[in-house]
Amino acid sequence: MIKGLVLFLFLIIFSTGLFAQIPIQNYREEILKLKSESEKDTYWQSLYKTDQDTLLRLPTDNITAYDSLSTTLMIKTSLMFEIHGKEVYKKNNVVPILNFTHNYLSKANLIFWPIINQCVEIGGYINNFATGFPAYQLEAISNNFYQYSLSGQEEKYAKLVDKIEAFPKDSIIPKLVAAYQNQKELRTLNIKEVIGQWYVQPFKNLKEDFCFQILKLSDDNIYIKHGEYFQKLLLLDDGNRMKKYKIENEPFGWYYKLSSDNQLKLYNSNHENLIEYSQCN
């Protein structure tokens, strides 16, 4: 009953527009007040409960509410590290891992990566939770950007982590807010053209029963749309029979080739074909 009431109140607050601006200063002040180890532990527990009892229970048709809360949880965790140092993280703390994997804003994964690195420095639970570090985190990034699975490709993990490490590590909180606001604004744009749609294929030999699209939106930019998430595509090569695109801010150096007859392929940074997508009917 109490869990249902918390969820109901969250949705009421969101729908009235009070979540339009994420109140970072309020969060900063409440975290600054945490002095004792007990107070800090209690705060971590509250973040865990919000993740489990509210975030994961949000209706699947209100994705903007989900993004707002998942971004808020990442911001609060980031403030805990910023204000109290990495020592605020204990080896049995699962919260930053959940922040990372329960987020579906692909760019936010890269922004939040320095927090994951600080957890790795402390060690403990992050090394054996699910498939462990970096497998679990790389899988989340690959799924969010490309809906492609890295499962069973352990030999590639070190190089992929190196690529992520090259991304800027500053201004985590403003960048998280910007990533959330950008996705929220993209959902207000109209679709001008559906360029093509293909079945999601996390592996070469596995075709899901749902599709993704490449679209032109009303800002005249081209986007790839997985579920309810838009990612801008940058044109790398504009040939007569083939166009080459990469996702803006993508981490691995991967790219798509789209032929004039709407055949779509995903390539890695070594120019190896990862997936040949089947067109949706």
C-alpha positions as CSV (number, residue, x, y, z in Angstrom):
1,M,0.0,0.0,0.0
2,I,2.8,2.4,1.0
3,K,4.8,1.6,-2.2
4,G,1.7,2.2,-4.3
5,L,1.2,5.6,-2.6
6,V,4.8,6.6,-3.2
7,L,4.5,5.7,-6.9
8,F,1.2,7.6,-7.2
9,L,2.6,10.7,-5.6
10,F,5.6,10.6,-7.9
11,L,3.4,10.5,-11.0
12,I,1.2,13.3,-9.7
13,I,4.3,15.5,-9.1
14,F,5.7,14.7,-12.5
15,S,2.5,15.3,-14.3
16,T,2.1,18.8,-12.7
17,G,5.4,19.9,-14.1
18,L,7.3,20.1,-10.9
19,F,9.9,17.8,-12.3
20,A,10.5,20.0,-15.3
21,Q,13.6,21.3,-13.6
22,I,15.7,18.9,-11.6
23,P,16.4,20.7,-8.3
24,I,20.1,20.0,-8.1
25,Q,20.8,22.6,-5.4
26,N,18.2,21.0,-3.1
27,Y,19.9,17.6,-3.5
28,R,23.3,19.2,-2.9
29,E,22.1,20.8,0.4
30,E,20.5,17.6,1.7
31,I,23.7,15.6,0.9
32,L,25.9,18.3,2.5
33,K,23.9,17.7,5.8
34,L,25.0,14.0,5.9
35,K,27.7,13.9,8.5
36,S,27.8,10.5,10.2
37,E,28.5,7.2,8.5
38,S,25.0,6.1,9.7
39,E,23.4,9.1,7.9
40,K,25.3,8.4,4.7
41,D,24.4,4.7,4.8
42,T,20.7,5.6,5.4
43,Y,20.8,7.9,2.4
44,W,22.3,5.1,0.2
45,Q,19.4,2.9,1.4
46,S,16.9,5.5,0.4
47,L,18.3,5.6,-3.1
48,Y,18.2,1.9,-3.3
49,K,14.5,1.8,-2.2
50,T,13.6,4.5,-4.7
51,D,15.2,2.5,-7.5
52,Q,13.4,-0.7,-6.5
53,D,10.1,0.5,-5.2
54,T,9.4,3.5,-7.6
55,L,11.7,3.6,-10.6
56,L,11.2,-0.1,-11.6
57,R,7.4,0.2,-11.0
58,L,6.8,3.1,-13.2
59,P,4.4,2.5,-16.1
60,T,6.2,1.6,-19.3
61,D,4.2,4.1,-21.3
62,N,5.6,7.1,-19.3
63,I,9.3,6.9,-20.4
64,T,10.0,10.6,-19.7
65,A,9.0,10.1,-16.1
66,Y,11.3,7.1,-16.0
67,D,14.2,9.1,-17.5
68,S,13.6,11.9,-15.0
69,L,13.8,9.7,-12.0
70,S,16.8,7.6,-13.3
71,T,18.6,10.8,-14.0
72,T,17.8,12.1,-10.5
73,L,19.2,9.0,-9.0
74,M,22.4,9.3,-11.0
75,I,22.7,12.9,-9.9
76,K,22.3,12.1,-6.2
77,T,24.9,9.3,-6.4
78,S,27.3,11.7,-8.2
79,L,26.8,14.3,-5.5
80,M,27.5,11.7,-2.8
81,F,30.9,11.1,-4.5
82,E,31.6,14.8,-5.2
83,I,30.8,16.0,-1.7
84,H,31.9,13.1,0.5
85,G,34.7,11.6,-1.7
86,K,34.9,8.0,-3.1
87,E,35.2,6.7,0.5
88,V,31.5,7.2,0.8
89,Y,31.1,4.1,-1.4
90,K,31.4,0.8,0.5
91,K,32.2,-2.5,-1.1
92,N,28.7,-3.9,-0.6
93,N,26.9,-0.9,-2.2
94,V,24.9,-1.8,-5.3
95,V,23.3,1.6,-5.9
96,P,25.8,3.1,-8.5
97,I,25.6,-0.2,-10.4
98,L,21.8,0.0,-10.5
99,N,22.0,3.7,-11.5
100,F,24.1,2.7,-14.5
101,T,22.1,-0.3,-15.7
102,H,18.6,1.0,-15.0
103,N,19.4,4.1,-17.1
104,Y,18.4,4.0,-20.8
105,L,19.9,7.3,-21.9
106,S,22.9,6.1,-23.8
107,K,24.9,9.3,-23.4
108,A,24.3,9.2,-19.7
109,N,26.2,5.9,-19.4
110,L,29.3,7.5,-20.7
111,I,28.9,10.6,-18.5
112,F,28.4,8.4,-15.4
113,W,31.4,6.1,-16.2
114,P,33.8,8.0,-13.9
115,I,31.5,7.1,-10.9
116,I,31.7,3.5,-12.0
117,N,35.5,3.8,-12.1
118,Q,35.6,5.1,-8.5
119,C,33.6,2.1,-7.4
120,V,36.0,-0.2,-9.2
121,E,38.9,1.4,-7.3
122,I,37.2,0.5,-4.0
123,G,36.3,-3.0,-5.3
124,G,33.9,-5.4,-3.8
125,Y,30.4,-6.0,-5.0
126,I,30.9,-4.3,-8.4
127,N,33.3,-7.0,-9.4
128,N,30.9,-9.9,-8.9
129,F,27.4,-8.4,-9.4
130,A,25.7,-10.1,-12.3
131,T,28.5,-10.7,-14.9
132,G,30.9,-8.4,-13.1
133,F,32.9,-5.5,-14.2
134,P,33.4,-4.5,-17.1
135,A,31.1,-7.1,-18.7
136,Y,27.9,-5.9,-17.1
137,Q,28.6,-2.3,-17.7
138,L,29.8,-2.8,-21.3
139,E,26.7,-4.8,-22.1
140,A,24.5,-1.9,-20.8
141,I,26.3,0.6,-23.0
142,S,26.2,-1.6,-26.1
143,N,22.5,-2.3,-25.6
144,N,21.7,1.4,-25.1
145,F,23.6,2.6,-28.1
146,Y,23.2,-0.2,-30.6
147,Q,20.9,-2.9,-29.1
148,Y,23.8,-5.2,-29.7
149,S,25.1,-7.8,-27.2
150,L,28.7,-8.2,-26.3
151,S,28.1,-11.4,-24.4
152,G,30.8,-13.9,-24.9
153,Q,33.2,-11.4,-26.4
154,E,35.5,-11.0,-23.4
155,E,38.6,-10.6,-25.6
156,K,37.3,-7.2,-26.7
157,Y,36.5,-5.8,-23.3
158,A,39.9,-4.2,-22.6
159,K,39.9,-2.2,-25.8
160,L,36.3,-1.1,-25.5
161,V,37.0,0.2,-21.9
162,D,40.0,2.1,-23.2
163,K,37.7,3.8,-25.8
164,I,35.3,4.8,-23.0
165,E,38.1,6.1,-20.9
166,A,39.0,8.6,-23.6
167,F,35.7,10.5,-23.1
168,P,35.8,13.7,-20.9
169,K,35.3,13.0,-17.2
170,D,34.3,16.5,-16.0
171,S,31.0,18.2,-15.3
172,I,29.1,15.0,-14.7
173,I,26.0,16.5,-13.2
174,P,25.3,19.3,-15.8
175,K,25.9,16.8,-18.6
176,L,23.5,14.3,-17.1
177,V,20.8,17.0,-17.0
178,A,21.6,18.0,-20.6
179,A,21.3,14.4,-21.8
180,Y,17.9,14.1,-20.1
181,Q,16.6,17.4,-21.4
182,N,17.9,16.6,-25.0
183,Q,16.0,13.4,-25.1
184,K,12.9,15.0,-23.7
185,E,13.0,17.7,-26.4
186,L,13.6,15.2,-29.2
187,R,10.3,13.4,-28.3
188,T,8.4,16.7,-29.0
189,L,9.6,16.7,-32.7
190,N,7.5,15.4,-35.5
191,I,8.5,12.6,-37.9
192,K,9.0,14.0,-41.4
193,E,10.1,10.7,-43.0
194,V,10.6,7.0,-42.1
195,I,13.7,6.1,-44.0
196,G,13.6,2.5,-43.0
197,Q,12.9,0.0,-40.3
198,W,14.6,-3.3,-39.3
199,Y,14.4,-6.0,-36.8
200,V,16.5,-5.7,-33.7
201,Q,19.3,-8.2,-33.8
202,P,21.5,-8.4,-30.6
203,F,23.4,-11.3,-32.2
204,K,23.9,-12.4,-35.9
205,N,21.8,-15.5,-35.3
206,L,19.0,-13.9,-33.2
207,K,16.3,-11.7,-34.6
208,E,13.9,-10.1,-32.1
209,D,10.2,-9.7,-32.9
210,F,10.3,-5.9,-32.7
211,C,11.9,-3.3,-34.8
212,F,14.0,-0.1,-34.8
213,Q,13.8,2.8,-37.3
214,I,15.9,5.4,-39.0
215,L,13.9,8.6,-39.3
216,K,14.1,12.2,-40.4
217,L,12.6,14.5,-37.7
218,S,11.2,18.0,-38.0
219,D,14.6,19.5,-37.2
220,D,15.8,18.0,-40.5
221,N,18.3,15.7,-38.8
222,I,18.5,12.0,-39.2
223,Y,17.9,9.8,-36.1
224,I,17.9,6.1,-35.2
225,K,15.0,5.2,-32.9
226,H,15.2,2.2,-30.5
227,G,12.0,1.9,-28.5
228,E,11.2,5.4,-27.3
229,Y,14.8,6.7,-27.6
230,F,16.2,8.8,-30.4
231,Q,19.9,9.1,-31.2
232,K,21.2,11.5,-33.8
233,L,23.1,10.0,-36.7
234,L,26.1,11.8,-38.2
235,L,26.7,11.4,-41.9
236,L,30.2,10.2,-42.5
237,D,30.0,9.3,-46.2
238,D,27.3,10.2,-48.8
239,G,27.8,8.0,-51.8
240,N,25.3,7.3,-54.6
241,R,24.6,3.8,-53.6
242,M,25.5,3.9,-49.9
243,K,25.4,6.2,-46.9
244,K,27.6,5.8,-43.9
245,Y,26.4,7.0,-40.5
246,K,27.6,6.9,-36.9
247,I,25.6,7.7,-33.7
248,E,26.5,11.0,-32.2
249,N,28.8,10.6,-29.2
250,E,28.9,6.8,-29.7
251,P,31.8,5.3,-27.7
252,F,33.3,2.4,-29.8
253,G,33.9,3.8,-33.2
254,W,31.2,1.7,-34.7
255,Y,29.1,2.8,-37.7
256,Y,26.2,1.9,-40.0
257,K,26.1,1.4,-43.8
258,L,22.8,2.1,-45.4
259,S,22.5,1.1,-49.1
260,S,20.2,2.7,-51.7
261,D,17.9,-0.4,-51.4
262,N,17.6,0.0,-47.6
263,Q,20.0,-2.8,-46.6
264,L,21.5,-1.8,-43.3
265,K,24.7,-3.2,-41.7
266,L,26.6,-2.4,-38.5
267,Y,30.4,-2.4,-38.5
268,N,33.0,-2.2,-35.7
269,S,36.0,0.1,-35.7
270,N,38.0,-2.6,-37.5
271,H,35.5,-2.4,-40.4
272,E,34.2,-5.9,-39.6
273,N,30.5,-6.5,-40.2
274,L,28.8,-7.2,-36.9
275,I,25.1,-7.4,-38.0
276,E,23.2,-7.5,-41.4
277,Y,19.8,-6.4,-40.4
278,S,16.5,-7.8,-41.8
279,Q,14.0,-5.3,-42.9
280,C,10.7,-5.2,-41.1
281,N,7.6,-5.8,-43.2
